[in-house]
């Protein structure tokens, strides 16, 4: 095999009944993730133990003894699984969810994300079998035999009614499958609460959620009323809580987010100032220029011009 088995991306799906168990005394040469859809599994690795239920994602590092099976008292364990070697950025996403070195449990996926994570695993399974289309220059001449035109993926096989594991051996297939697995990790870790309950120094999850809403779309028509409704609080209670947690009023936080958004657009795009103002949520270019100058000390056009001159000088 041109690529060591530990370096391959391998994706599969199981629906197991009591009696199913896997024990690896020396661990696995690759990392393993398992995302439970139904039933429950009991997973042990590196001295840690956890029961994984619907929506839970377990990620096990390589090299530590592991034992996983259908949880006692449960009639099944249905789950997606994947063996892989993690990308460098993945360790920081998983760190808050460590039960022990190399053993991570990312808590139950919110219902709104279940379908998307399932689709990401399906795409990883499909992309592991991906084949590039035949280049036109390599197709038979008009007088030669007809080309069937390869499909986007090799037709899948099944074992006892469930999809057979898909092994991504080619570099393009591995990268496509890894991209889908990365989506799983991003969605699961972004939506779950770390075991320590940390939220970047802000203690109330509703304020954290409001800040995320503002950062995701600073140009939206945010108001105290709309933000309060999004986190199920009255406007007065939300405004008091937000200010106590962050040291700034909700609308000041919105204004700051809009200014940061506008500054980034001025730095990296050629949108005119009026358009930057509009997409950043400001009511008019005049209002935007006035607020921007108060924050940065210079008007938007001069801000962009200085960056341009600095870039040329460098």
C-alpha positions as CSV (number, residue, x, y, z in Angstrom):
1,X,0.0,0.0,0.0
2,X,1.5,3.3,-1.1
3,X,0.1,5.1,2.0
4,X,0.4,3.6,5.5
5,X,-2.9,2.5,6.8
6,X,-2.6,4.8,9.8
7,X,-2.5,7.8,7.4
8,X,-5.6,6.9,5.5
9,X,-9.1,8.4,6.1
10,X,-11.5,5.5,6.7
11,X,-15.2,6.2,7.2
12,X,-18.0,3.8,8.1
13,X,-21.3,3.3,9.8
14,X,-22.4,0.7,12.4
15,X,-25.7,-0.4,13.9
16,X,-24.7,-2.9,16.6
17,X,-26.6,-4.9,19.2
18,X,-25.4,-6.2,22.6
19,X,-22.3,-8.4,22.3
20,X,-20.5,-6.0,19.9
21,X,-17.2,-4.9,21.5
22,X,-13.8,-3.7,20.3
23,X,-10.7,-3.9,22.5
24,X,-7.3,-2.6,21.4
25,X,-4.7,-3.2,24.2
26,X,-2.2,-1.0,22.4
27,X,-4.6,1.5,21.0
28,X,-5.0,2.4,17.3
29,X,-2.3,3.8,15.1
30,X,-4.8,6.4,13.9
31,X,-7.3,8.7,15.7
32,X,-10.9,7.6,15.9
33,X,-14.1,9.6,16.1
34,X,-17.6,8.1,16.8
35,X,-20.8,10.0,16.5
36,X,-23.8,8.3,18.1
37,X,-27.2,8.5,16.3
38,X,-29.2,6.1,18.5
39,X,-28.8,3.8,21.5
40,X,-25.6,4.2,23.5
41,X,-22.0,3.0,23.6
42,X,-19.6,2.6,26.5
43,X,-16.2,3.9,25.6
44,X,-13.0,3.6,27.7
45,X,-9.6,5.0,26.8
46,X,-6.5,6.3,28.7
47,X,-8.2,5.6,32.0
48,X,-11.3,7.6,31.1
49,X,-14.8,6.1,30.6
50,X,-17.9,7.7,29.2
51,X,-21.3,6.6,27.9
52,X,-22.1,8.2,24.5
53,X,-25.7,8.8,23.6
54,X,-27.5,10.4,20.7
55,X,-25.7,13.4,19.4
56,X,-22.5,12.8,21.4
57,X,-19.2,12.8,19.6
58,X,-16.3,10.8,21.0
59,X,-12.8,11.4,19.7
60,X,-9.9,9.1,20.7
61,X,-6.3,9.8,20.0
62,X,-3.9,7.1,18.8
63,X,-1.7,5.0,21.0
64,X,-3.7,4.5,24.2
65,X,-5.5,1.3,25.2
66,X,-9.2,1.5,24.2
67,X,-12.3,-0.6,24.7
68,X,-15.7,0.3,23.4
69,X,-19.0,-1.6,23.1
70,X,-22.8,-1.4,23.3
71,X,-23.6,0.2,26.7
72,X,-24.9,-2.3,29.3
73,X,-28.7,-2.3,29.3
74,X,-29.0,-0.8,25.8
75,X,-30.4,-2.7,22.9
76,X,-28.3,-1.1,20.2
77,X,-25.6,1.4,19.3
78,X,-25.9,3.1,15.9
79,X,-23.1,5.4,15.0
80,X,-20.9,6.9,12.3
81,X,-17.1,6.3,12.8
82,X,-13.9,7.5,11.1
83,X,-10.2,6.7,11.5
84,X,-8.0,9.6,10.5
85,X,-4.9,11.6,11.4
86,X,-6.0,15.0,12.7
87,X,-5.1,18.3,11.1
88,X,-3.0,20.6,13.3
89,X,-5.8,23.0,14.2
90,X,-8.1,20.2,15.5
91,X,-6.3,19.8,18.8
92,X,-7.2,23.3,20.0
93,X,-10.9,22.7,19.2
94,X,-10.9,19.4,21.1
95,X,-8.9,20.5,24.1
96,X,-11.8,21.9,26.1
97,X,-13.6,18.5,25.8
98,X,-10.8,16.2,27.1
99,X,-11.8,13.7,29.7
100,X,-8.3,12.4,29.8
101,X,-5.2,12.8,27.6
102,X,-6.3,11.6,24.2
103,X,-10.0,10.9,25.2
104,X,-12.5,13.6,24.3
105,X,-16.3,13.8,24.7
106,X,-18.1,16.6,22.9
107,X,-21.6,16.8,24.5
108,X,-24.9,16.3,22.8
109,X,-25.3,18.0,19.4
110,X,-28.2,20.5,19.4
111,X,-31.2,19.1,17.4
112,X,-30.8,21.8,14.8
113,X,-27.4,20.4,13.8
114,X,-28.2,16.6,13.8
115,X,-29.1,16.5,10.1
116,X,-26.1,18.6,9.0
117,X,-23.6,16.4,10.9
118,X,-25.2,13.3,9.5
119,X,-24.9,14.7,6.0
120,X,-21.2,15.6,6.7
121,X,-20.5,12.0,7.6
122,X,-22.4,10.8,4.5
123,X,-20.3,13.2,2.4
124,X,-17.1,12.0,4.0
125,X,-18.1,8.4,3.2
126,X,-18.9,9.3,-0.4
127,X,-15.9,11.5,-0.9
128,X,-13.5,8.7,0.4
129,X,-14.5,6.9,-2.8
130,X,-14.2,10.0,-5.1
131,X,-12.7,9.7,-8.6
132,X,-11.7,12.7,-10.7
133,X,-13.4,12.9,-14.1
134,X,-11.4,11.9,-17.1
135,X,-9.5,14.8,-18.6
136,X,-10.7,15.6,-22.2
137,X,-7.2,15.0,-23.5
138,X,-7.3,11.4,-22.2
139,X,-10.6,10.4,-23.6
140,X,-10.7,8.0,-26.6
141,X,-10.7,9.5,-30.1
142,X,-14.0,9.7,-31.9
143,X,-13.2,6.4,-33.7
144,X,-12.2,4.6,-30.5
145,X,-14.4,2.9,-27.9
146,X,-17.0,4.9,-26.1
147,X,-16.1,6.3,-22.7
148,X,-18.7,5.7,-20.0
149,X,-17.7,8.9,-18.2
150,X,-16.8,8.0,-14.6
151,X,-19.1,8.8,-11.8
152,X,-18.2,11.2,-9.0
153,X,-17.7,8.3,-6.7
154,X,-17.3,4.6,-6.9
155,X,-20.6,2.8,-6.3
156,X,-20.8,1.9,-2.6
157,X,-21.0,-1.7,-1.4
158,X,-22.8,-2.9,1.7
159,X,-22.3,-5.6,4.3
160,X,-25.3,-7.1,6.1
161,X,-27.4,-4.1,5.0
162,X,-25.1,-1.3,6.2
163,X,-22.5,0.6,4.0
164,X,-19.1,-0.9,3.8
165,X,-16.2,1.2,5.2
166,X,-14.8,3.6,2.6
167,X,-11.0,3.9,2.5
168,X,-9.7,7.2,1.0
169,X,-6.4,6.1,-0.5
170,X,-5.8,8.9,-3.1
171,X,-4.7,12.3,-1.9
172,X,-7.7,14.2,-3.4
173,X,-10.2,11.7,-1.8
174,X,-8.4,11.9,1.5
175,X,-8.6,15.7,1.5
176,X,-12.2,15.8,0.5
177,X,-13.1,13.3,3.2
178,X,-11.0,15.1,5.8
179,X,-12.8,18.4,4.9
180,X,-16.2,16.7,5.7
181,X,-14.8,15.3,9.0
182,X,-13.5,18.8,9.8
183,X,-17.0,20.2,9.3
184,X,-18.2,17.6,11.9
185,X,-15.7,18.8,14.4
186,X,-16.4,22.4,13.8
187,X,-20.1,22.0,14.2
188,X,-19.9,19.7,17.2
189,X,-17.3,21.7,19.2
190,X,-18.8,25.1,18.4
191,X,-22.3,24.1,19.6
192,X,-21.3,22.2,22.8
193,X,-20.4,23.5,26.2
194,X,-16.8,22.6,27.4
195,X,-16.6,20.3,30.5
196,X,-15.3,23.2,32.5
197,X,-18.1,25.4,31.4
198,X,-15.7,28.1,30.2
199,X,-17.1,30.8,27.9
200,X,-14.1,33.1,27.4
201,X,-14.6,34.9,30.8
202,X,-18.3,35.5,30.3
203,X,-20.4,33.5,32.7
204,X,-23.9,33.7,31.2
205,X,-24.5,31.6,28.1
206,X,-27.2,33.9,26.9
207,X,-24.8,36.8,26.7
208,X,-22.3,34.6,24.9
209,X,-25.0,33.7,22.4
210,X,-25.9,37.3,21.8
211,X,-22.3,38.2,21.2
212,X,-22.1,35.4,18.7
213,X,-25.2,36.7,16.9
214,X,-23.7,40.1,16.7
215,X,-20.3,38.9,15.4
216,X,-21.8,36.5,12.8
217,X,-23.8,39.3,11.1
218,X,-22.9,42.8,12.4
219,X,-24.7,44.5,9.6
220,X,-28.1,43.0,10.6
221,X,-30.8,45.1,12.1
222,X,-29.9,44.3,15.7
223,X,-31.7,46.0,18.5
224,X,-32.0,45.3,22.3
225,X,-35.5,43.9,21.6
226,X,-34.3,41.5,18.8
227,X,-31.3,40.3,20.7
228,X,-33.3,39.8,23.9
229,X,-35.9,37.8,22.0
230,X,-33.1,35.6,20.5
231,X,-32.0,34.6,23.9
232,X,-35.5,34.4,25.5
233,X,-35.1,37.4,27.9
234,X,-37.1,40.6,28.4
235,X,-35.3,43.6,26.9
236,X,-34.7,45.2,30.3
237,X,-33.3,42.0,31.8
238,X,-31.2,41.4,28.8
239,X,-29.7,44.9,28.7
240,X,-28.8,44.8,32.4
241,X,-27.3,41.3,32.2
242,X,-25.3,42.1,29.0
243,X,-23.9,45.3,30.4
244,X,-23.0,43.5,33.7
245,X,-21.2,40.7,31.9
246,X,-19.4,42.7,29.2
247,X,-19.0,46.2,30.6
248,X,-20.7,47.7,27.5
249,X,-24.3,48.1,26.5
250,X,-25.7,45.8,23.8
251,X,-25.9,48.6,21.2
252,X,-22.4,49.7,21.9
253,X,-21.2,46.2,21.3
254,X,-23.2,46.2,18.0
255,X,-21.6,49.5,17.0
256,X,-18.1,48.2,17.8
257,X,-18.7,45.0,15.8
258,X,-19.9,47.1,12.9
259,X,-16.8,49.3,13.0
260,X,-14.5,46.3,13.1
261,X,-16.4,44.8,10.2
262,X,-16.1,48.0,8.2
263,X,-12.4,48.4,8.9
264,X,-11.8,44.9,7.6
265,X,-13.7,45.6,4.4
266,X,-11.7,48.8,3.9
267,X,-8.5,46.9,4.4
268,X,-9.1,44.0,2.0
269,X,-11.8,45.0,-0.6
270,X,-12.2,47.8,-3.1
271,X,-15.9,48.5,-2.1
272,X,-16.6,52.2,-2.0
273,X,-17.2,53.8,1.3
274,X,-20.9,54.1,0.8
275,X,-21.2,50.4,0.1
276,X,-19.0,49.5,3.1
277,X,-21.3,51.6,5.3
278,X,-24.4,49.9,4.0
279,X,-23.2,46.3,4.4
280,X,-21.8,47.1,7.9
281,X,-25.2,48.2,9.1
282,X,-24.8,52.0,9.1
283,X,-27.7,54.2,8.1
284,X,-25.7,56.5,5.9
285,X,-22.2,57.1,4.6
286,X,-22.1,60.4,6.6
287,X,-23.0,58.7,9.8
288,X,-20.5,56.0,9.2
289,X,-17.7,58.4,8.5
290,X,-18.4,60.4,11.6
291,X,-18.5,57.3,13.9
292,X,-15.5,55.7,12.1
293,X,-13.4,58.9,12.6
294,X,-14.4,59.1,16.3
295,X,-13.2,55.5,16.7
296,X,-10.0,55.4,14.6
297,X,-9.0,59.0,14.5
298,X,-9.2,59.4,10.7
299,X,-12.1,59.1,8.1
300,X,-12.6,55.8,6.2
301,X,-11.0,57.0,3.0
302,X,-7.9,58.1,4.7
303,X,-7.8,54.8,6.7
304,X,-7.8,53.0,3.4
305,X,-5.3,55.3,1.7
306,X,-2.8,55.0,4.6
307,X,-3.0,51.2,4.3
308,X,-2.4,51.4,0.6
309,X,0.6,53.7,1.0
310,X,2.0,51.4,3.7
311,X,1.5,48.3,1.4
312,X,3.4,50.0,-1.4
313,X,6.2,51.1,0.9
314,X,6.6,47.5,2.1
